[in-house]
Amino acid sequence: MSEESIENISKLDSSSHKEPNPSKLTFSQDDENFIEIVKINNSKIAIRSDNLIKFEDISKKNIPISFKPSFGNNKIIYFCSYQHENLLVSLQTKTKKYFIELIDLEKNMNFKLADFDNKIPYISISTDINKFYLIEQPNKIILFKNEKIENKKTIEEMEEINSIIEINQNILFCTNEYGYCVYDIGNNIIIKKNIPIEKKKKYNPQNISQCQNFIVLSGINRFYFIETEKFEIASKVKFLFEKCYFCDEAPFVCLINKNIIYICEIIPDLKNLLFKKIKKYDEESIINSITFNGPDQILLLVNSQIIQSFYLN
């Protein structure tokens, strides 16, 4: 099948082409340059700078959270929510040493889990609440279970891995900017390999999601629907965007292009995206990062200090 025959254009639902409900603002009141926001659970979020993490309570109680782990001269490479109460943080020292820590919000403590020879650019949470995967550059996958290393594998078939997503137990979808492979880490078998000989940047590998029987992977002004039976590209959706954020709990994705946020619904049956809402910002507002708090609420980090919330309905 030619590439042209599987390319779609996202369709606009004009009946819902509206600005979302008015938002409320909270201010972080810090001098830090915060750059990323993640959801921990329905009442807590985390924002990070290069070496500091701050927690915010977004419930109606608005309980102050004083615990702010700082990592001094160590730089945060990646962080993500874990078990709905904790954070996993990948760090780099000034002397180019690397380690990951678990931040326990119930105990307000940090725990170092492991040291590594190389950078940890990506952590992927398993469907098993006690497991997660991480990538050690350039192409090693490490499985943790109960906060301890259970398995390590180097994927020789890929020179570099930038992101992974667990399709089902032990079956991983691994991708970089040029292609992807499907790997059975339990049996150390490559199930599918799609790595072109000619290296041409095609994907934005850290923007990836699974929706029903498709992997949805963002690319250079494209979204790729990759079916999870034969792992072939079933459709490409054309859209201009600068940043992309998937929802973990519903088939939605936020796209940012020139200070306009487009909220789209992923439609697996059509292998396409459907526009749902649009929110415009003035040129002085820099949208640093977005996270979904459930299927209806979107949280934004704006101008490194403002946390803004709006609802889709």
N, C-alpha and C positions, 0 to 999 in steps of 0.2 A: 504494500500500500504506500503510495507516495505521501510525502509530508504535506503537500497542499490539500490532499483529500481528507486529512484528519484534523485540519485546523479549523477552529471555531472562532467566532467573535462573541465576546460577552454580550448578553442581551439586557437591555434596560427595561425594568418594570416601572413605567411612568407613573403608575398609581401610587407607588411608595417612594417616589423620588423626592424626599423631604428631608429637612434638617431634623435630627433627633431632638428629643425633649431637652429643655434647658438643663445646664449642668450646675454642679456645686463645686466649689474650690476649697482646697486645703493647702496651706503653705508649709513647706518643710522648715523654713526659717533657719537655714544653715548657709554657711559660706561655701559648702562643698559644690563641686561641679558634678551633679548626679547625671548619669547617662543612660540608665536602664531600669526598668520596672518589671517585677514579676509578681504573680499572685501566689500566696502561700496557701490560704484557704479562704472561705467566704467572708472572713472578718479581718484578715491580715494581708498586707502586701509588703514587699521589700523594694527599696531603691538602692542603687549602688553608684559610687564614684570609682575611681581607680583603686582605692585602698580602704574604703569605708562602706559599711552597709547600715542603712537605717530602716526601721520597721514602722509602719503606720497602721493604726486601727481604723478600719473603714466601716465598722458596724455603727449602729445607731448609738451605741454606748460611748464611742469615741474615747476609749480608755488610753491614756498616755502610755507609750512604750519607751522606757528609758534605755533599754539594752541596745547599744550601737557598737557592734564589733569592728574594731579598727585593726588593720594589718600592717601598719607602720610603713616600712620601705618595700614591703611586698606588694606586688601588683595583682589585682583580680583579673583573671583571664576569662572566666566563665562562672556563672552561678545559676542555680535552678532550684525550684521547690522539690521537696522529697518527703513523702508520707504525710503531706498536708500539715505538718507541724515543724518541719526542719528545712534547712537549706544545705545544698552541696556547693562548695566553692573551690574552684581551681585557682592556684596561686603560683606566682613566679617571683623568685628572690632577685636581688640585684646581681648576684653572682651566677644567675642562670641555673638555679636549682628549682625543682618543681614539686608541688605536693597538693593534695586535696584535703579539705577539712569538712567536717559535719558541724553545722551550727544547730544546736538543740535549743529551741525557743522555750520549752517547758523548764529547762534547767538554766537557761541563759548562759550557756557555756559553749566553747569551741573544742572540737576533738580532731586531732590530726588522724587521718585514716591511712595514708600511705605516701611515700616519697617515690619520685620517678626520675628517670634520666632525661626525659624529654617533656616538652610542653603538652598539657592536656587542654585542647581547644574546644572539646565538646563532651557533654554528659547526657545520656539518654536514659530515661526512667522506664523500667520494665512494667508489663502488666501485672507482674508479681510485686506486691508492695514492698517486699524485702530485697529486691534485686535492682541493680542499675548497671549500665554499661558506660564505659568511657573510651575515648580514643587517645592513645599516646602517639604523638607524631613520630613518623609519618603515617604508618599503616598498621599499628598494633591495636587490637580490641581487647579490653580487659573487662571481665564480668565480676562484679561484686555481689555477694549474697550475705545478708546480715552484717554488713559493713566490713566484710573480709573478702580478699581476692579468692575467687573460686576457679577462674579460668583465664588464660592468656593465649591469644593467637595472633600471629602476624599474617596478614593477607598479602601474600607475595604477588597475587594477580593484579593488585592495585598499588601504584607507586605512592599514592597518598589517599587518605580517607578524611573527609571533612565533616560528615555527619552519618549517624546511624539511626534507624528506627526499627523497633521490634515488631515484626508482622505477626508472629505467634511464637510459642516457646522455642527458643534456640534458633529461630529463623530471623535473620537480620537483613534489612535493606541498607546497603552501604553506598554512599555516593560522594563524588567530588565535583569539581567544576566542569569536568569533561564527560563523565559517564557514571555508570553504577554497576553494582553486582549484588546478587542475593547469596547470602552465606549461611550455612548451617554450622553454627559454632560448636554444637554438641558433637557432631560427626566430622568436623573440619572438612566440609565439602562446599565447593562453589556450585550453587544450583543454576545460576544464570549470570552471564557476564555481558555487559554492554559498554565496552570501553573502546572507542574508536582509535585507530592507529594515528590519525591526524588529530592532534590536540587543539581543539577550538573550544573556547569557553562557551558553555551552553546553559549551565545550571547555577542557581544560588543555593548551594546544598544545605545550608542551615535553616532554610525556610521549607519545611517539609511536614506533611500531615498524612494520616490515614483516614479515609472516609469510606465506610462499607468495604467493598472489594477493590478499592483503588488506593494507590499511593498518589497523593497530589504534591507535586514538586515544582517550586517556582524556578524560573529561568530568566534569561535576558528578555524582558518584555513578553514573557510567555508563562503559562501554567501548563504543566504536563500531567495528564491523567495516565497512570501506569497501572494496568490491571494486574491483580495479584494471583492469577492462575498461570499465565505463561510469562508474566513480567515484560509485556510489550507495551509500547506507547500507544494508547487507544485514541487519544485526542490531545490537541494543543489549543489552548485558549490565548488569544492575543489581547494584550492590554499593556498600556504604558504605566509604569509605577516605579517609585524609587525605593520604597520599603514595603515589607509584607509581614503580617502577623496572623497566625492561625489561632482559632479557638480550639481548646482541647476537649470541650464538653458539648460542642454542637458544630454543625457543618457551616461555619462562618469564617471569613477571612477579612481582615482590614488591609486596605491598600492605601499608601500615601503617595501622592504626586503633586508637587508644587503647593504644599500647604492645604491640600484638599484630601479629606479622608473618604474613601469609598468603602462601604461595608457591603460585602457580597455574600451570597449563600452558595455553597457548593452543591450542585445537583448531579449526583452520580449517574442517575438514569440517562441524563442528557450529556454526561461527560463535559459539563460546562459550568460557568459561573453566572449568577443572576444578581444584578445590582439591587440592593435593598434600601440603603440610606446614604446620604452624603452630608458631610459636615465640613464647612469651610473655615479657615483661619486666616487672620491677617498676616502680612509678610513679616511682621515683627515677632510672631509666635513661632518658635522652633519646636517641632514635635520630636522629642528625643526618643520616646519608646512608648509602646502600647501593650496592654495585656487585657484579656477578657476575665471578668469576674462572673462566671457562669455564662449562659447563652444570651443574656439580655443586657448586661451592663459592660461597658467598655471604660477602662481606666487609662488615662494618658499622663505621661510625664512631659511637661511643657516648660521650655526655657530653663531646664535643669533644676527648677525649684517648685513648680506648681504641679499638683496632682489634680487632674480634672476628671470628672465622672459624667457620663451620660448614658441614657437607656435607649435601646433600639425601638421600644414600643411606647 
